């Protein structure tokens, strides 16, 4: 199927206009297609071999509309850094419609009713980061929005400096957020709150339509999905950076990539967002903030469900999180069964990693080939004695495994990626793109989508992060 053969539907605009603002994208000046993602095209049923690049470029720039499209921006509110903001909304994103269960959205496509003082634009650097990172997270098995294509332009956009404007076409099964419910709760529009809940049920929880207590059961699933998402983030050392309730997906996927980072040397209190001076969204705070945000969602849903019932479901969060995290970390260590002392073994490992300034991803990848010879592992730490002591415990724990050494290695190599898109790697692609060279963007797309494979041309990205690029902080501006 060709891109132009797609027909979109826009069920969201069948709701009352209070839910959205119909607005056309504002084209960028002299757009240029940077990259198209074949994997995302497959989700829509489009054949990459049938792609017309000019058509993709025009679709992203808003000068070509697919059949059935009615562009609109969504209204929502949210808690930003703990403080409630009564109306936010899609200030630089415009929805095109949905197909095959995926909602298409242009990010950086111009001013909407919800732009406030913003310009409705996104810049090249942040657009490249989101385009690549959403695909990297998917390849790691972490629920996420996806990215179909990206364009750059000669449009000048003011941030800390003048930058090039860009647009990403991103996809998600739903763009409804915790903050979507907060908006209607805090404006006392409880009828509209119920309408939104019914819409989300039909869109993303159809198995709950018509069952007893559907809103409560939907909230329960959101709690579980969010808890497990937090566990997945923690297991790979991912720091989102801006976990405001307007950036929290109501279906438990990762959305709104801003000042994110994969951990370099392990720091439990790492803060990737330099705006976050208090460390509210630090790496080690993410599970707690996930719970806090779910509390806000429960509060917003209270006109539909009693607080007592909501609290009962929220109380399961800790168990969901711990169970999933232990499952993921046992897999990273190649442990094929549960042991009562595993949590202590794992806590000790992260202490050893922090004390020894160990780079997280190369360490786990190297550990995936561990056979008792420590010569490849000890150079990765500044505290070899502590690592030696932990490896003694690990060796003893491995004796409980029923799998063979070869089976353990195979399983761990499928679990611990060789490549994660650290910020210094992404910055190389951004630097080249700003010079007009998009080759590395497309190379990194392949790397992101195949993180467990060997890529001989990119071996330099598999090692320890250079010291000068370790655990950088980024801004919220995009």
N, C-alpha and C positions, 0 to 999 in steps of 0.2 A: 504494500500500500504506500502511496505517496503522502507526503505531509498535507498537501492540498486536498486530499480525499477525506481527511478527518472532519467529523461533524461534532461540535461541542454541545453540551447542554449546560444550562445555568440555573439549576434549581434554587440557588441561594437568592436570586433576584425575584423569585416568586413570593418571598417573604415581604413583610412590610418594609417600606423604604427606610425606616429607622435603623435597619440592620446594615445598610450599605449606602454607598454613593456611586451612582453610575457615572463613569468618567473615562474618557478615551486617553490612551497613552500619548505622551508628548514626545515626538521623535528626537533623537540625538542628531547632532550635526556630523555629516560625513561618517556614517557608521561603517564598521569593518568587522566581519565575522572572524572571531579568534579561534573558536573550537566548537565542535558538535560532538555529542556523546552518543555513540551507537547503542549503548546499553539502555539509556533512557528512552531512545526512540523505540526500542523493542517493547517497552512498557505500554506504549501508545499503539502498538501494532504497525509501526512505520518501518519500512525497509530502508536501511542506511544506503544501500546501493541505488535507491530511487531518489535520494536527497538532492534537491536543487539548492545550492548554497545561497544564492541570491534570495530565494524564498525564505530560507531560515533567517537570514539577516533582516529581511523586511518584517517577518513575524515578530522578532524580538524588538524591532524599532517601532512597532505599532503602525506601520504603513501597509500591512497586509493582515487581514483578519480571516480566521478560519470560519467555516460555515457554522452558524448557530451561536457565535460568540457575542456576548453582551458585557463589555468590560466594566468592572466595578471594583471599588475598594471597600474593605470590611471595617465596621465600627467595633471597637472594643476599648476597654480601660485597662488598668493594671497597677500593681504595686511595683514601683521602681526603686530599687535599693531600700525596700522596706516602707516606702511612703506611697500612699494611694494617689494616683493621678486619674481624675474622673473621666477624661476622654482622651484616648490615644488614636488607635485605628491605623490602617495602612497608609502611612504618610509618604511612602515612596514605592509602594507595591500595588500593582493592578492585576486583578484576577481576570482571566480570559474565559474560563469555563472548564468543564471536566469531560474526560473520555476514559473509558476502561478503568474507572475507579480512581483516576488521578486528576487532581485539580491543578491547572496550569496557571502560573503566576509570574508576571514580569516584575523584577526588583530593580528599581532605578529608573522607572518609566515616567516620572513626572509628578507634578503636584496634584494632590487630591484634597478633598474637604478636610482631611485629618493631618495635613502636613504641618499645621501650626506655623512655626517660623522656619521650617525646613524648606529645602529647594526641590524635594522630591527625587533627588538624584542619588546614585551610588557611584563610587569611583572605581577605577580599574583595579587597584590593589585589593580592596575588600571583595570585589566581584570575583577575581581570580581565586582568592582564598576560599570563598564559599563554593564556587564551582568545583574545585578540586577536593575540598574537605568533605563535602556531602557524599561524594563517590568513595572516598577513602573509608569513611565510617561505615557505609553500606558493605564494603568488601570485608570489613572486620566483623560483620554480623550484627552491627548496632543499628537499631531502628532510626531512620533519618529521612528527612526530605531528600529529594534527588535533584540533579541538575541536568538540563537537556542541552543547553548551548549558552554561549556568552559572546557579546559583541563589545568592541571598544569604539572610540569615536574621537573626533577633534573638538568635542564639546568641552569647555573649561569649567571646572567645578571647584568652588572655594571650600577648602577644609583648613588644616593647619597651613597648607600651601595650596597653590593652584594645581589641580590634578585633572586627569582625563576622565570624562564620564563613561560609564559602562552600564550594561544591562545583562542580567542573568535570567534565563527562563528556568524556573525551578518548579518542581512537582511535589505534591503531597496528597495522601488520601483525604486529608482534611487540613484546613488552615484555621480551624476554630481553636481558641486558646482559653486558658483559665480566665484571662482577663475579659474574654467575650461574655462570660457569665457574670463577672463582677460588674460590668457596665450596667446590665439590666437589673441586677440586684440593688446596686447603690442608687439607681435612679427610680427605685420603687416601681419598675415596670415588670411586675411578676407574671403577667400574662405573656409578655414577650420572652421572659426567662424560660417559661414552660415551652413556648414555641421553639426556642433555640435548643432546648434539651431534646425535644421531639425530632428536630432536624438532625442533631448529632446521632441520635439513636438510629434513624433511617440511614444516614450516610456511613457510619462507622461501626455501629453495633446492631446490625439488622437482626441478629440472633436473639436480641432482647426485646424486639418489638412484639407487643402483645402478651408478654409474660407478666407474672405478678411482680410488683415493685420494680419496674424497669429502671427508674432513675437511680434507685439505690444500687441495683446490680451493675449499672453502668459506672457509677462512682467507684464501686468496689474494683471493677476492672481497671479503671484509671489509676487507682492507688497501686494496684499490683504492677501495672505496666510502668508507672513512674518509678517505683522502687527498684524494679529490675533494670530500668534504664540507668539509674544512678549507679547501680552495681557494675554495669557494663562500662560506664565512663571511668569509674575508679579502677577497674581491672586493667585498663590500657593506659592509665595515666592521662586521661583527657580532662582538660579544664575548660568549661564552657565560657566562663567569664562574665556573663550577664544573665543570670537566672531570674530575671524579673517575671512576674506572673503573666505579662503579655508576651513573653518569650517561651512560655511553657505550653506545649501541645496538649490538647485535650484527649489525644489518642496515644500519648506516651511515646512520641518520637522526638528526635533531636531536630530543632528548627532554629532559624535565625542565627547563623554563624557570624559572630562579630569578632571580638578580641579573644578568640579561643587559642588553645595551645595543647600540643602533646608534651608531656613532661620530658625534659632532658635529664639532668641529674635529679635524682629523686629528692623532692622537698615537700613534706606533707602540707606545709602552709603556703605553698606556691600560689601567687596571685598573678594571673596573666594580663589583667586589665589595670592599667595605671590609674584609671579613674576611680577604681575601687580601693581608696586609701585605707579603709577600715578592714579590708579583707573579708567582706561579707560573702563574696563568691569565690573564695579560695578553694583549692582542690579539696582539702580536708573538710570544708564546710558544705560541700555539695549535697551529701546525703541529708544533712539537717535542713538545708534550704528546700530540698525536694519535699520534705515533710511539712515545712512551714507553708510552702505554696499550696499544698494539698489542704491544709487547714483553711486557707483563704478561699479555696474552691468550695470546700464544705460549707463555709459561711454563706457563700453566694447561692448555694443550692438549698439553703435552709427553708425557703418558702415551699419547696417541693418535697422535702424529706425532713423528718425530725432530726434534731441535732444529736440525740442519743444514738440513733441508728447510724448516722454518718460517723460519729466518733468510734463506734464499734468497728466499722470498716477501716477507718484510718489507723486504729490500733494494730492492724495487721501489717502495717508498713514495715516496721522493724524486722519482723520475721521474714517477709518477702525479700527485703534487701539483703539480710545476712545469708539467707539460704542461697540466693543467686550468686552473691559475691564469693561464698565459699566454694560453690560449684565451679565458678570461673577460675578461681585461684588454684584449686586442686588440679584443674586441667592444665593450667600454665606450668605447674610443677610436675605434671605427669603422674599424679597420684590417682590410682584407679579404684580407690575405695575410701570410705570415710573413716576417720580415726578421732577419738575424743580429744587428742592433743593437737589437732591440726590448726586450730585457731591460734594457739600459742606459737606454733612453728611459723605461721604466716606473719603474725605480729612481729616476731623476732626478726624475720627476714626484712621487713620494711624498716625496722630500726637500723639493721645492718646496712641497708641500702642508703639510708639517709646519712648515717655517720660516715660511711665510706664514699659519699658523693658519687654513687653508682648511677650510671646512665641506664634508665629502666629498660628500654626496648632491646639494646644490644646485649644486656645482661641475660634477659630471659631467652633470647635467641641462642646465645652461647650455651646456656644451661640446657637447651633442647638437645644438645649433642653430648652432654656430660656422661662420662663412663667411669668416673672415679679419678681421672686425671684432672687436676685442678690448675694446670699450667695456663689454660686459656681464660680461666675465670679470675684468678687472683690479680692479674694486672688491671682489672676493671675497677678496682677499689683502692681507696686511700687508707683503708683499715683492713689489711689482709688477715690479721689475727682474728678479728671478729667474723670475717667471712669464713675462715677456716673452721671456727667453732660451729657456725651455723651449718656448714657442709657436713660436719660430723653428724649432726642431728638429722640432716636430710638423708645421708647415707643409711642411717639406721631406719628411718621412716620408709625408705624405698624397699626395704626387706619385706614389708607387708604387701607389696604389689604382687599381683598374680600374672601381670603381663611381662613379656620378655623385654630385654634392653632395647632390641630393635623396634618392638611395638611401641614402647614408651617414646623413643626418639621420633618415630613417625607421627605419633599423636601430638607431641609437643611442637614439632615443626609445622603442623597444621593449625596450631593454636597460637603460637607466638610469632607474630609477623617479623619478617626481616626488615621491612620498610614501613615506617610511619612518616607522615608528612609533617615534619617538625618545621617550626617557623622560619628557620634559616634557609631551609630548602625551598619553601614557598617564596621567600624573599628573592632568591635567585631568579625564579621564574618571573616575578613581578618586575625586577630590575630589567630583565631582558625585554619583557613586554612593553615597558615604558619607552624602550628604544625602538619598538616596532617589530621585535623578533618574538614570535609566539611559539617557536619550536619547543621550548622547554615546558610550556603549559601543556601541550599535547603529549609530550613524553611523560610528564608527571601524571597525566590522566591514566595512562597505561600502568604506570607504577602503582598509583593509588588503587586501581581496580584489581591488581594482582600482587598484594603485599607479601604473600608467603613464597612467591617464586624467586628464582635466581635471575637477576638482571645484571649481567656482567658489565654493561656500560655504565651502570649506576652504583657500582660497589661502594663508591665514596659516600653514598647516602645511608649506608647500612651501619656505619661505625658510630663511635662516640661523637656527640656534637662538639665542634670546636669551642674552646673555652670562651672566646669572645662573643659567641652566639647563644650561650647557655641560658635557658629560662628567661627569655626576653619578655618584656611587658609591652602591650599594645594599647591603642586608644579605641574608644567606641565609635569614632567618626568613620563614616563610610559614605 
